[in-house]
């Protein structure tokens, strides 16, 4: 769980960098909220459904979504998600 939280924090920092370079239009920070995103998903079964906000990337990381998919989502849009 801790590893997912660290990865989510790294994703947040990268997202802010991309926004400052003009590659992202909107950057809503959630630094410091990683545990609130990762912990509930840890308690779920793999077959359980969950709903996230657009900035709760720790949930996707914990469920096994690759960091590449997350960054492609920001840069390209919704067509890269399953």
N, C-alpha and C positions, 0 to 999 in steps of 0.2 A: 504494500500500500504506500509506503514511504517513497519508493522509487517512482510510482505514478505521480505522486505529489511533486516531486522534484522535476520530473519531465513536464508537468503542467506549468510549473513556474518558468522553466526554460522556454516553453512555447509562448508564454505571455511576454517575456522579454523580447523574443524574436518578433512577435506581432507588433509590439511598440516600435521596434526598429524599422520594420517594413512600412508602418504608417508614417513615420517621420521621413522616410525616403520618398513618400508619395505613391507607394504601391498599393496601399489600402486606404479606402475612403474613411472608414470609421474604425476607431480603436476604443473599445470599452474595456477598461482594466478590471481584472478580478484578482490581482495579486493579494495574497493573504487569505484567500477563500478556497484554497486547494483542498483542504481537509473536508470542507463542506460539500465538495463535489465528488471526491473519491470515496469517502467512507460509506455513504448510502449505497453506492453501486457495489461495493465490496460485500455488503450483506445480502445482495440479491443473488438468485440463481441465474445461470446463464440464459435460461429460457424466459426469464422475466422481462417485461417491457419497462422502459423508463422514458421520461420526457425531460429534455434539457433546455436550457437557454442557449443562445448562440455563443456565449462566452464560457461555457462550462466544459472545457476540453479535457479536464481530468477524468470525467466520466467515460469519454471515448477512449482515452489512453488506457484506462483500467480494463475496459472491455476488449482491448486488443487492436484498436484502430491504429494504423501506422501514422507516424508523424508526417510522412509524405502526403498522405491523404488529407490530413488537417491543413497543411500549408497549401495544397492544391485547391482545397475548398475556398480558402481566402483569396487566392489569386485568380481563380477561374470561375467559381460560382458553384451552384448546386449540382451540376451534371456529374461531378466526380463521386458523389455519395451513392451508395447502393439503394 
